[in-house]
Amino acid sequence: MLLKDELHITRPLEPGQELLLSLLLSREHASRLSEKRLFLPAGITDQQFNVLRILKGGPRTGYLIREIRCRMISRSADVPRLVDRMVKAGMVARCEDPSDRRGCLVRLTEAGAALEAALAPVHADLCREMAGILEEGECRMLLGLLQRLRDGMQARLGAETELP
């Protein structure tokens, strides 16, 4: 379905509007599909799943909060509060950092590791399903274009933060 039809847009779009709206709407569809297939059945949020995956791929000793924050998809996440909720749910544990007593390491608990392991095949199926919508060459092309967009947007974000 065309973007203009899906959003019931009747006026011409300004340059770049269709691109931005298409990116935002595609992200919304991907989020809703992930929510329906992965997060709601597991009773977790997308950010909690993100932390589980980050910790699974990290050192057994865990990561500092700031290390988790820089690996998050949603950079606006309140990682300390997110970790607190995950500690209460038994998914992660906080441990003292032997190299810096001011910080604490966050690591997966057995329950968190089991939850991540249970969700891994569902996540893999969802990823394969998404990739299957496009041909392999189209996927590579789209990934390259999205990388260029991210690089360009990050450069503009950096330039904006340097302004007085």
C-alpha positions as CSV (number, residue, x, y, z in Angstrom):
1,M,0.0,0.0,0.0
2,L,1.3,3.4,-0.9
3,L,2.3,5.6,2.1
4,K,-0.1,8.4,1.1
5,D,-3.0,5.8,1.1
6,E,-2.0,4.2,4.3
7,L,-1.8,7.6,6.1
8,H,-4.7,9.1,4.1
9,I,-2.5,11.9,2.9
10,T,-4.2,14.0,0.2
11,R,-1.7,16.9,-0.2
12,P,1.7,16.7,-1.9
13,L,4.5,15.9,0.4
14,E,7.5,18.2,0.9
15,P,10.9,16.9,-0.2
16,G,12.1,14.4,2.4
17,Q,8.7,14.0,4.0
18,E,7.8,10.8,2.3
19,L,11.2,9.3,3.2
20,L,10.9,10.4,6.9
21,L,7.3,9.2,7.1
22,S,8.2,5.9,5.4
23,L,11.0,5.3,7.9
24,L,8.8,6.1,10.9
25,L,5.9,4.0,9.7
26,S,8.2,1.1,8.8
27,R,9.7,1.3,12.3
28,E,6.1,1.3,13.8
29,H,5.2,-1.8,11.8
30,A,8.4,-3.6,12.8
31,S,7.8,-2.6,16.5
32,R,4.2,-3.9,16.4
33,L,5.1,-7.1,14.8
34,S,7.9,-7.7,17.3
35,E,5.6,-6.7,20.2
36,K,2.9,-9.2,19.0
37,R,5.2,-12.1,18.3
38,L,8.0,-11.7,20.8
39,F,7.6,-9.2,23.7
40,L,3.9,-9.5,24.7
41,P,4.0,-13.4,24.9
42,A,7.1,-13.2,27.0
43,G,5.8,-10.4,29.2
44,I,8.7,-8.1,28.6
45,T,9.4,-4.8,26.8
46,D,11.6,-4.3,23.7
47,Q,14.1,-2.5,25.9
48,Q,14.3,-5.4,28.3
49,F,14.8,-7.8,25.4
50,N,17.6,-5.4,24.1
51,V,19.3,-5.6,27.5
52,L,19.0,-9.4,27.6
53,R,20.7,-9.7,24.2
54,I,23.4,-7.2,25.1
55,L,24.3,-9.1,28.3
56,K,24.1,-12.5,26.6
57,G,26.7,-11.3,24.0
58,G,28.9,-9.6,26.7
59,P,31.4,-10.8,29.2
60,R,30.2,-13.2,31.9
61,T,31.1,-10.7,34.5
62,G,28.6,-8.3,32.9
63,Y,28.6,-4.7,31.8
64,L,28.5,-1.3,33.6
65,I,25.3,0.7,33.1
66,R,27.1,3.2,30.8
67,E,28.3,0.3,28.6
68,I,24.8,-1.0,28.3
69,R,23.5,2.5,27.5
70,C,25.9,2.9,24.6
71,R,24.8,-0.5,23.1
72,M,21.0,0.2,23.4
73,I,18.9,0.7,20.3
74,S,16.8,3.3,22.1
75,R,19.4,5.8,23.3
76,S,16.8,7.7,25.3
77,A,16.2,4.7,27.6
78,D,16.6,5.3,31.4
79,V,19.0,2.4,31.7
80,P,19.4,2.5,35.5
81,R,15.6,2.3,36.1
82,L,15.3,-0.3,33.4
83,V,18.0,-2.4,35.1
84,D,16.2,-1.9,38.5
85,R,13.0,-3.3,37.0
86,M,14.9,-6.2,35.5
87,V,16.6,-6.9,38.9
88,K,13.1,-7.0,40.5
89,A,11.9,-9.4,37.8
90,G,14.9,-11.7,38.4
91,M,16.3,-11.3,34.9
92,V,19.6,-9.6,35.9
93,A,21.7,-9.0,38.9
94,R,23.9,-6.1,40.0
95,C,27.4,-7.0,41.3
96,E,30.1,-4.8,42.6
97,D,32.8,-3.9,40.1
98,P,36.1,-5.1,41.6
99,S,38.0,-2.5,39.5
100,D,35.8,0.5,40.5
101,R,33.7,0.3,43.7
102,R,31.6,3.3,42.5
103,G,30.2,1.3,39.6
104,C,28.3,-1.9,39.5
105,L,28.3,-4.6,36.9
106,V,25.0,-5.9,35.5
107,R,24.9,-9.6,34.4
108,L,22.3,-12.1,33.4
109,T,20.8,-14.3,36.1
110,E,20.0,-18.0,35.3
111,A,16.3,-16.9,34.8
112,G,17.4,-14.1,32.4
113,A,19.6,-16.4,30.4
114,A,16.8,-19.0,30.2
115,L,14.3,-16.3,29.1
116,E,16.8,-15.1,26.4
117,A,17.4,-18.6,25.3
118,A,13.7,-19.3,25.0
119,L,13.2,-16.1,23.0
120,A,16.2,-16.6,20.7
121,P,14.4,-19.0,18.2
122,V,11.3,-16.8,18.1
123,H,13.5,-13.8,17.4
124,A,15.5,-15.7,14.8
125,D,12.2,-16.8,13.0
126,L,11.0,-13.2,13.0
127,C,14.3,-11.9,11.6
128,R,14.2,-14.6,8.8
129,E,10.6,-13.7,8.1
130,M,11.5,-10.0,7.8
131,A,14.5,-10.7,5.6
132,G,12.3,-13.0,3.4
133,I,10.1,-10.0,2.4
134,L,12.9,-8.8,0.2
135,E,15.4,-10.6,-2.1
136,E,18.9,-11.0,-0.8
137,G,20.3,-8.3,-3.0
138,E,17.5,-5.9,-2.1
139,C,18.3,-6.6,1.6
140,R,22.0,-5.7,1.1
141,M,21.0,-2.6,-0.9
142,L,18.5,-1.5,1.8
143,L,21.0,-2.1,4.6
144,G,23.6,0.0,2.8
145,L,21.1,2.9,2.2
146,L,20.0,2.8,5.8
147,Q,23.6,2.9,6.9
148,R,24.2,6.0,4.8
149,L,21.0,7.6,6.3
150,R,22.1,6.8,9.8
151,D,25.6,8.2,9.2
152,G,24.1,11.4,7.7
153,M,21.7,11.8,10.6
154,Q,24.4,11.2,13.2
155,A,26.6,13.8,11.5
156,R,23.7,16.3,11.7
157,L,23.0,15.4,15.3
158,G,26.7,15.9,16.1
159,A,26.7,19.3,14.3
160,E,23.6,20.4,16.2
161,T,25.1,19.6,19.6
162,E,28.2,21.7,18.7
163,L,26.1,24.8,18.2
164,P,26.3,27.4,21.0
